[in-house]
Amino acid sequence: MQPLWGSAVNKMKIAFRLIMGITLAVLLVSLLFILPITPVSAKKPLTVTIGEDVVFTQYNMRDSKFEDDPNNLLPWPNKKRAKAGRNMAEVWLSTGPGEAAVARALRGVRFDWDFGPYDWEEVKDLPLRVKIDFYYFITAQYVKDFGSSNAGITHSLFSEPGDPWYEWYDWIGYEPDEPGTRTDTVEEEYLTTVEGLTRDGMGGIIFEVYCQAHSISWPHYSCAHVVLGPIEIEFLP
């Protein structure tokens, strides 16, 4: 039989090793969060260096607001929301009789280019691959002939030089005569150039959520919500 003190020492060694193991595990996990996932941060002006791939996981572009329904100039409802923050944007409206409004929210990235030793003419035709992942939810509930509601989501980026922003969108509600709810997880990929992703000297990839509701004699409801995943810009050979 081993002495009691020897057993106690062994237990202390085992406990020490266990504590060290846990400490190292916590340290490694902490380092995963501390190490930069992306070479840019939304907490400072965003810059993309020519030739260096980047993955945006934080976003520096946001806005939210309410507007009059242009077709129904009525008081706004008390039950309304328009918000953008972190990696999401959300709007919703719940209108009672005699109420109408529009709600919008934006989320995304705008960035400057760092050309390094090159000039614009040398870099503008460099090919890029843009990858975008996101989840969205839209719903529009209304009673036909007693009001209306619409909801939609759009994301935009520049396509060919001189063209308008390319827009991916989904829409539901009164105008397409499609009440109900739709939700999806989307992975999009686009091939473009530095110039194709540039306007007014800046690059940008922006999401907008939109909803509208107008009630004559029945409560109506609309909502649009988006959660952004990584936005990747890859320089092709």
Stockholm file with secondary structure:
# STOCKHOLM 1.0

chainA/1-237         MQPLWGSAVNKMKIAFRLIMGITLAVLLVSLLFILPITPVSAKKPLTVTIGEDVVFTQYNMRDSKFEDDPNNLLPWPNKKRAKAGRNMAEVWLSTGPGEAAVARALRGVRFDWDFGPYDWEEVKDLPLRVKIDFYYFITAQYVKDFGSSNAGITHSLFSEPGDPWYEWYDWIGYEPDEPGTRTDTVEEEYLTTVEGLTRDGMGGIIFEVYCQAHSISWPHYSCAHVVLGPIEIEFLP
#=GR chainA/1-237 SS CCCHHHHHHHHHHHHHHHHHHHHHHHHHHHHHHHSCSSSCCTTSCCEEETTCCEEECSCCEEEEEEECBTTBCCCCCSEEEEEEETTEEEEEEEECTTEEEEEEEEEEEEEEEECTTCCHHHHTTCEEEEEEEEEEEEEEECCTTSEEEEEEEEEEEECSTTSCEEEEEEEEETTTTBCEEEEEEEEEEEEEETGGGEETTEEEEEEEEEEEEEESSSCEEEEEEEEEEEEEEEECC
#=GC SS_cons         CCCHHHHHHHHHHHHHHHHHHHHHHHHHHHHHHHSCSSSCCTTSCCEEETTCCEEECSCCEEEEEEECBTTBCCCCCSEEEEEEETTEEEEEEEECTTEEEEEEEEEEEEEEEECTTCCHHHHTTCEEEEEEEEEEEEEEECCTTSEEEEEEEEEEEECSTTSCEEEEEEEEETTTTBCEEEEEEEEEEEEEETGGGEETTEEEEEEEEEEEEEESSSCEEEEEEEEEEEEEEEECC
//
